[in-house]
């Protein structure tokens, strides 16, 4: 049990027959310059017929991934529930000279980039079994896989990977199958958005309590260590260090002022050699470091 659809390009009219269909994919762009002149009318016709609509881009994989993706994305005023597809195949002259490794990398990069631009739309990939088995290296297909086969029944593409759509025929038009049970199921899936669930104050309090009261096994199995006690001790140490650092900064500022006064006095009085000035500076620095150590570890000289 499933539902049926088609995929259209400029080879189809602006208003193809939609009888018995639940969804349609329409080619919008190819490479960096081609735009299907009928895509807008085909989309409007599909949506007016109550179908789930998707758009696809056919790549020239020697081009910049981002440039092609942006060209494609800029054509459409995307709506919630619109499906987004990379038509990943390359048997034409624009792609046969592109290495398989580059083609595989293009696919992953395009899907991830487009998803970053349309995070609330489903972004997936179309390919045939040849590309899936011999060119793909990561099994990455974004949000869904639309797999094409020849000579197999609808819903039986012959692969183990989880697929959502199956192109099972290209005569007299590309015909597709979706394994979801109803159009309503497909529409609900297409409209689904990943959103962060905000934490309530009760959630936050429960998490804090669980962490604070958690007992971690210690060196002595009979004496577990309560995480809250450790965190409290760390907070105390942190507070003491902050106070010590503040004291050290204040003492450092006082020492700097004293050194400035000494320099001024030397400048006025004269009579000290360079070695004497250096020795005095070194002694002052040593004293300052000693004081800083006492401040940090809480000891007294």
N, C-alpha and C positions, 0 to 999 in steps of 0.2 A: 504494500500500500504506500502510495506517495503522490506527489503532484508533478505537473508537467509545465515546461516552459520552452522558450526559444531564445536564440541570440541573433540579433539583426545588425546589419551594416548598410552601407550605401547600395548594396545589391538588392535590398528589399525596399518596397515603397514606403512612403511616409506614414501610411496607416494600414499595416498588415492585419490580416485576420487574427483575432485574439481568442477565438472560440476554443474552449477547453484549456486555456492557459491560466497559470497562477503567477508566473513571473517571466520577465524578459530582461536580457542583457543586451545593451546597445554599444556598438563601437563608437567612441567619440573621437579619439585621436590616434595618430601614428607618428613615431619619430618626433621631430621638432617643428613640423610645419603642416602636416595633413590634419584636416578636421572633416569628419563626415558631414556633408551638407544637410543630411536629413536627420541627424541625431536628435535635435530639439523637437522636431515634429513627432518622431518616433517615441521619444520619452513621454511627451504630453499625451499621445494616443494611448500608450500603455497605462499611464497613471489614470487617465480618464476611464479606462476599462477596469480599474480597480486592481491592477496587478502590482506586485512588488517589482521595483525597477532597479537595475544595476547598470553601471557604465564601465567600459573597459578601454585600456590603452594597449596598443601594439607597439613594442619598443624597437628601436634601432640601437642595439646594445653596445655599439662602439661610441655612442654619445655619452654625455654627462648624465648620470642618473638623476641628479637634482634638477637639471635643466629640463629633461623630458617630463619628470613628474610635475614640475611647476607649470609647464605648458599644458599638460592634461588637466590639472586641478583648476587652472584659471578659466577653463571653458564653462564650468558648471557652477550654478548656484546651488550648492549641496544642501540637501534637506535631511532631517532625521529619517532613517530607514532606507536611504539610498545605499546600495551596495557598490563597492569599489573593487575593480579587478585589474590585475596585470595579466595580459594575454601572453604568457611566456612560451614562445616558440620562435624559431629562427631559421626557417628553411629558405628564406628569400635572399636576394642578393645583398641586402643591407646587413645581414647577420651571418652569412656563411663564412665570411672572413674573420669573424670575431671568435677568439678561442673559447673553448668550452668552460675553462676556468673563469674567464671574464663574464661569460653569460651567467654562470652560476652566482658569481658575486653580485652582478647587476640585480638579479632577482631578489636576493636577500636585502640589499640596500634599498631598492625601490619600495618594497613592502614596508620596511621599517620607517623610511622617510615619510611615505604617504600616511602611515598610521599616526606618526607624530603630528601631522598637519590636520588629520581628521580623526581625533581620538574617539569620537562618539559614533563613528560609522564603522561598519564591518568592512575590513580590507582583506581581500583574498587573492588567490592565484588560479588561473586556468593553465593547464598544460595537458599534453597527451602522455600516454604511457611510455613512449620512447624517451621524452625529455625527463619524465619522472624517474625512470630507471637508469638512464645513462648519462644525463647531464647534471641533474641535481646531486648535491653532495651533503646537504644539511637536513633534508626533509622538512625545511621551514616553508610554510605556506601562508603565514599570517593567521587570519581569523577563520579561514575556510579554504578547502581544496575543491576545485571544480575540475574534474578529470575527464579527458576525452578518450574514447576508444572507438575502434571500428569493428563491426561484426559481432557485437555482444548485446545482449538484451538490456533494456532499460533497468537500471538499478543493479547491474552486475558488471562493474568495470574491470574486475579481475585483479584488483590490488588489495593489499592488506591495510594500507594507510587509511585513517578515518577520513572519508570524503563526505561532502554535503551535496554537491551537484555532479551529475554525470551526463556528458554529451554523448549520446548513444547513436546518433544518426546525423547525416548531413544532406539527406535527400527527402524532399526537394528543398528543405531549409534546415539549418542546424536545429536539432531537437534535443531537449534537455529534460532531465529527471531530477527531482529532489526527494530525498528519502523521508522528509518530514511529512506528517500525515495530512495536514490541511494548509490552505492559504493563510488561515489565521495563525497557525503555528509558525509559519515562515515569517509573517509580518511581525509577530511578537519577538522572534529571534532577531530580526533585522533592526528592530527599534530598541533592543536592549542596550543599555549604557552602563559601563563600569563606573560606579561612583564610590567615593570614599564615604563610609558610614561614620558620622561624627560621634565621638564619645560623649556620653552624658556625664554629669558630675558623679552620679552613682557608679558608672563604669570606672571612672578615674579613681574614686575612693576604693573600689573593690580591688583594682590592680595594685594600688599603693599598699593596701593592707596585706594582700597576698605576698608581695615582695618583702615587706617589712618583717612579716612574721615567719618567713620561710626559714627552715632549719637546714643548714648545709653540713654534711658529715665532716667532722674534724679529725685531728690525729687520734683522739680517743673516741672510739665508736660509741661509748656511753655518754659522751658529752658533746652533742651536736652544737654547732655554732649558729646562733641566730643572726641572720643577715642584718636585721634592724640594729642590733647592738654594734655590729661592725661598722655599719653606715654612720651610726651616731658617733662612734670613736673617730671615724675619718672626718666627720664634720667638725668635731672639737679640734682635731689636729690642724685642719684647714683654717679654722678660726684663729688658732694660736699663731700659725705661720703668717696669716695676714697681718696680725698685730705686730709680729716681729719684723716683717718686711716694712711696715709703715714706720716703725721705730728706726730701722736701718736707713730708710730713705731720709728721715729727718736728720739723723746723725751724719749721713753723707752730705746733706745740704749744708749743715753747720761746718763740717770739715772743709767743704769747698769754699765757703765764705772765709774761713780762717786762712786758707791757702791764698785766697785772693788778697786778703789784707797783708799777709806776709810778703807777697810779691810786690804790693804797692810800697811797703816799707823798704824793701830791698832796692826798689827803684829810686827811692828818695835818698836813702842813706848811703848806698853803695858799700864797698869794702868787702863783700862776700865773693868768694870764688865760685866758679861753675860747679866744682866738685862739692862744695859745701851746700849749695842749693840743691843739687841732685840727691845728696845724702839725706837732707831734710825732707825732701819729697818722698823718698823711698821709705823713710821711717814713718811718715804720716800715712802712706798707703798701707804699710804693714799693720799699723795700729787700727786703721779703718777696717781691714779685712778681719782682724781678730775680733773686733766689736761685732761685726756682722755675723760671724760664726756663733758668738755667744747669744746673739739675738735669735738666731734660727733654731739652735738646739736647746735654748732655755737655760743654759749654764751661766755662771757668773765667774769673772776672772778672779 
